Amino acid sequence: NFAAGEKDTYDHLKNKLIEYYEPHVNDSMHRHEFYNMYQEENESLDDFVNRLKTQAMKCNFKILCAPAANNNPAVYHDITDNFIKDRIIVGLHDQSTKRRIMRERELTLNDAIELARATETANKQIRQLVKPDGTRLVHTNFTQGPQKEKSTDCDSALIPLL
């Protein structure tokens, strides 16, 4: 549908065709997908965060602060990081990591990622130290019997090392 005066120029025709054929972006659909994202069982934190960030870019998480006026563009506040941080907390597979992050006050997205990454790394290291049957893979080297060492006291008595 053309308004009066829009049928006569190439630019008007081109803009109307682009407007007609350009796919409509549905923020609600993208946000629905974002809100339903969870970390997969064997998915690393970094992979999960990357998936969240990729989806969040499609969601238009912005708040209008000042509308466009007098040849000034509209001013928006981008709250994408807040939504990603919240989705990390809700979507994490590991419950202890969720609890750890939720105990923090005034947490930024980067803080949440760093806490979760540190916990993920520690959990991996702990799993590497434990065999599937539950026994620990700790190697110790003990010498035969207790060793004795000279004391630094005045009487120079020998004491066992603990």
Phi, psi and omega in degrees: 000126181251140173279165179301133178090357181263355184271352191264346184242155178299315182299318178298313180297315180299313181296321178293321178293317178298314179300320182289316186269344179291132182294141179282131178272127181252097181302322182297320179294315180295321179292322176301315177298318180298312183294344181254019179268132178228153177290131177289160186303316182253018181274134178288159178301315182299320177294319178297314180298319178297319177297317179297315181296320179297315180291321182297330179298336181272352192268345179058055179279076181225148177247131177287119179264320180213124180290160177297136180200143176052051180064012174261137180288160176295150179249127181239150173252122182274120180247024181302315181301323178297317180292321178296316179301313180297320180291327175299312182299312182291322189268355180298141179285320185277116184293324181293326177292319176303310181299319180299315181291321183290343177285341184281145176258150177049053184273129175270171177300313181297322177298314180298317180296315181296318177297314180295320179295317179297318178294318179299317179295315179297318179297320177297317181295321178295318178298328179288338181271353183241129176288161178303332180277003176096350179283151184272146179261058180254126180258130177232149177244109178254142175270167180289115175072168180288142176269154178239149182223149178291138178281156176268002179289168183296329184276356178054036179286153178270136178232147180286145174279141179263000000 
